[in-house]
Amino acid sequence: MTALPVDGDPIAALRAVAFYLERERAETYRVKAYRSAAERLAELDPDDVARRAGNGTLTDLKGVGKKTAAVVTEVLDGGTSATLAELEARHTEPVAGGAAIRAALRGDCHTHSTWSDGGSDILEMARTARDLGHEWMVLTDHSENLTVANGLTPERRRRQFDVIGEVNEELAPFRLLRGIEVDILEDGDIDAPDDLLEELDLVVASVHSKLRAPSELMTARMIAGVSHPLVDVLGHCTGRLVTGGRGTRPPSTFDAEAVFDACIENGVAVEINSRPERLDPPRDLLRQALAAGCEFVVDTDAHAPGQLDWQPYGCERAEECEVPLDRIVNTRSAADLAAWRSRG
C-alpha cells in the first residue's frame, strides 16, 4: 500500500500511527492515545507545538503522553519517527488479496464517523479515503432507530450536510457523498422518512435486531426492506460475526433466493462487507447472489480511518467467487453512481 503522507507534520504523523494501528486491529486504547494527542495538538499554534517539543513540555498537556510526545519531537527534528517508520515497514502490503478488484474500486459506499458510532470526524475519514486513492466516499452514519450507535435524527442528518459541503470544498476534486445506513425494522419498514432519503446520494439498508428470527419472518422483513423504492444497497445481509471483540454470531436464516430475486427486481446491490469480523455474505451466499444476477458493492463499513484500508478483505472474496468488475457498482465514478441510483 502507499504510505500516508506526513511531510514533516507531527499531527499528520500521529494520525498516521493511529491509522496503521487501526489497520492491524490493535487495541482501541492504543489507537485512541495517538488520535487524542493529535486532536489536542491540532488546537495549538504550530509554533507552540514546536516550542513545547523543544523544551520538553508536550507531556504537560492533557492527552499527550511520553510515546506520543516522542513521535512529535522526532518528526519535528527529522521528518519521521521510529514508531511511524516501524509501522510503515509493517504495512507495505495489502491486508488481503483481490488486487485487481481493489485497483478498480473508485469509492466506498458504507462508512461511519463520530456523528454516529465512528471513531473519527468526517474530515479525517474523507481525507484518508482520498489518500488511499478513492475518488469518492459515501458517509452512511446510522439512522435514528439504532440508538446504541447514536443514530441521527433527520434534523441532525441535515446539519451534517453542511459539514459534508465544507469537506468537499476542502478536498475537491474528491467527493464526499451524502448517505445513510437505515434499519430494516421488524415489519420491513425503513426508519427514515422518504423526504430525507430523497436528499441523499445513497441508502444502505441493514437488519440490526432480532437476527435469530425464524426464516420466514426474516425473509419477509428483508424483501420488504429492499423493495423500498429509495433503498440502494442491502448491507451485511446475514448479520453474522466470525471473530472480534463482540464474539461470534451465526448468520441469520432466510430464503436467499427470494431475497436476492427481490434485490434484482428492485435494482438493489448486495454488499460484500469487508470487515474482518463480518466477511458477509458467506461465500456460498455470495456465489448464489452472483448466479442469480445481483450487482454488488465492496464496502468497508469503516468506523475509523485505518479500517478504510480493509477493502481487500472483500475484494479477495469477490475474486475467489469470480465476481466480474462490471457487476461491482463502486468501480464507477460518482456521476455513474448517481445515474445508477436514479434507475427506473
N, C-alpha and C positions, 0 to 999 in steps of 0.2 A: 504494500500500500504506500501511497505518498504521505510523507511526514507532514503533520500540520504545520503551517507557517508560524514561526515565533519571531524571527527578525529582531532579536535582541530585546524584545518586550517582555519584562518579567511577569506581567499579568497574563500575557498570552502563554508564557511558559507554564505557569501554574495551571491554567486551563488545559493545556496540552497534557500535563501529567495526569490530571483528573480524567481526561478523555481516554488515555491509554489504560488507566486502571479500570475504568468502566468497561472498556473493550474486552479486557481479560477477566471480567466479572469478579473484581476484587471486592473486599468487604466495604460496605457502604460508608463506614466511619472513616476509612482511609480516603476515599474519594471526596467525602464532604470536607475533610481538612483542607485539601487544596482548593476546592471551589470556594469555601468560606473565606480563605485567605485572599483569593483573587477578588472576591466581591468587596472585602474590606479595603484592600489597597486601591481598587478602582475608584473609591470615594475620595482619594487623596490626589493632590497635585503630583505629577511625576517627579518633580524636583524634590518634593518632600519625601517620596519613597526612596529616591537615591540618597538623600541626606541621611535618612534613618538607616539605610543599608550600610552607609559609610561609617556611621558612629555606633552601629550595633544595637539600635533601639527598636528595630522592627518588632521584636517579640514583646515589646511593651504594649502593642496594640492587641485588643481583644480579637481572637480568631486567627492570630498569626503565631505559629509555633516555631520550634527550632528547625524542623525539616523544611517547612515552607519558607522560612526566612533564608535558609541556606540556598534554596533554589533562586530566590530573588537576587541575593548577593552575588551568586556565581554567574547568573545571566548578565547582570549589570557589569561585572568585571570582565567576562569573556565571551558573552553571547549565548552560552548554553549552560547547563548544569550537569553534574554527574548523574543525578536521578533521572533527568529528562533523557540524557544520552543513552542510559541503560534501557529505559523503556522503549525508545525509538529503535534500538538494536533488536529488541524482542518482538517488535511489531512491524517487521518489513514485509511479511507475507499476509495474504487474506486469511480470515479466520476459517474459511472452508473453501471448497471448490466452486464450480459453476462460473468460472472466469468469463466465459463468452457471454453468458446471460448478464452477469453483473456489468460488463463493459457496455452492454446495450441499454441498460436502465438509465433513464433520464430524470427520474424523480422517485419519491417515496410517498405513498398515499395514506399512511397511518402513523402519526406521531403525536406526542403529548408534551405539554410544557407545565410550568408551575401554576398556570391558571387552573389546571385540574390536579392531577396526581403526578405530574412530571417533576424532575429534579432540577431543571434549569429553565431560565427565562426564554422567551420567544426568540429574541435576537440571537442568543448563543446557539440555540437549536438550528436556526436557519443558517447562521454563518458557518456552522460545522457542516451542514448538508452541502453548502456551496463549496467549502474547502475539500470535501470528499468527491467533488466532481459533478454533483447534481445540478441540473438547470432549474429545478423547481422542487418544492416540498409542500405537502398538504398538512396543515396543522389541524388535528382532529381531536381536540380536547373533549372529554366526556360530556354527555348531556345530563340534565339535572336529576334524572331518576337515580343515577349512581352516586348517591350522597357520600358513600365511603370513599369515593375518588374525587370529592369536591366538584361534582358535575356543575356545569354552567347553566344558569337560567338564560332564557333568551335575552334578557337585558344585559347580563354580563357578556354574553357572546357578542352582542352588537358593540359593546365597549371594546372588546378585543379587536374588532375590525379596524379601529383607529390605530392600534399598535401594529397590526399587520401592514397597514398602509405606510406607517413610518419605517418599518423594516424594509419594505420594498423600495422605498426611496433611498435608503442607505446601501442596500445590497444589489441594486439593479446592475446588470440585467437579470440576475437571479430573481425568481418569482416565488413568493410565499403565498400559497393559495388558502382560501377560507374553507375549512371543512369541519366535520363533526363526527364523533362516534356515538351514535344513538343506541339506546337499548331497545331490543325487541322484547316487549312486555309479554306477560303470560298469555294475554289474549291476542297476541300477534300485532298489537298496535305499536306505534313508534312514539317515543316520549319527547317529541319536539313538534311544534306547530308547523304547518305547511308554509306559512308565510316566511318563517325563518329559513326553512330548508331551501326555499326558492332563491334566497340571497347567497347561498353557499356555492362553492365550486365542486364539492364532492361530499357524499354522505356514505359513511361506513355504518352498517347496522350489525350489531352483535348481540348474542344472548349472554347475559352475565349472572343469571339467577335460576334457581330450580333446574340445575343442569342434569339432575338424575330423574327427571320426569319421564313417564312412560313414553315409548317411542311414538305412539300415535299422537300424543299431545305435543311433543316436541316437533314432530313433522308439521302438524297444522300451524304451530306457532311460527316456525321458520318460513314456511310457504307464505303465510300472511305477511311476514316482515319483508321478504324480498319482493313481494307483489306491490308494495307501496310504490307509487309512480316516481317518487323522488329519492329512492334508495339506489345507490350505485354499486356498492360492494358488500358482500357477505363476509364479515370478519370472523376469524378463528372459529370455524364452523362447529367443531366438536367440543371446544372448551377444555380440552384435555391439558394436563400438566404432566410432563415426563421427568422433570428434575427441578432443582432450585429450592430456595428458602421456604416457599409456601407448601412444600411437599409435592406429592403426586396426586393426580386425579384421573380417573378413567374417562374416555371420551363419552359424550352424550350419545344416546342411540336415537336414530331417526331413519326414515326411509330416504336414503341418499338419492336414489333415482328420482323420486318425486321432487325433492328439494332442488337438485341440480336442473331438472327439467323446468322448474319454476324460475330459476336463475336465467336460463336461456330465454324463456318466454318473455321475461321482463328486462332483458338486457343488463343483468346484474353480474358483475365479475366475482369470482371466488378468490378470496385472499389466500395466498401462500404465506403464512405468518412465519417470520424468520426468528422470533425469539427462541433462544435455546430451550427454555422450559416449556414452550408450546409446540413448535415444529408442526403446525396444524394447517391443513389436514394431514392425517397419516398417509403414507404412500399409496395404500390401496384405494383410499377415497380420492386422492389426487388423480390417480390413473382413471378412476371411474368418472370423475368430473371431466377429464380430458377426453375420454371416449365419448361422453355424452355431447361434447361440443362446447363446453363452457369456455369463457375467457377468464383471465387471471390477473391479479396484481401481486407482485412480490414485495411485501412490506416488512418493515422492521418492528412496527408497534413500539417504537423507541420512546422511553420515558427519560432519557438522558442523552447527551451528545455522543458519548462513546458507543452507545447502542445503535446509533445510526449506521455504524460500520458492520452491523450483524447481517446485512442483506445477503452475503454469500451463503449463509446457512440455508436460506430459502432458495437461492439460485442453484445450489448444489442439488437439492431435492428436485427442483424443476428440471434440471438437466438429466438427472437419473431417470425421471419419468418421461423424458423426451417431450417436454412442453415446447412448442415452437415459439419463436420470438413474436410472430405476428398475432399470437393469442395472449400476449402479455401487455396489458394496457399501459403500464408505466415505462415501456420502451418508447413512448410517444412524447411529442412536445406538449407544452402546456396548452397551446392552441388546439392541438389534435385531441387532447384530453377533454377540453371544453366541447369540441364537436362530438366526441363520443358520448359525453354526458347528455347532450341535447338530442339523443337518439329518439326517433319516433315522434 
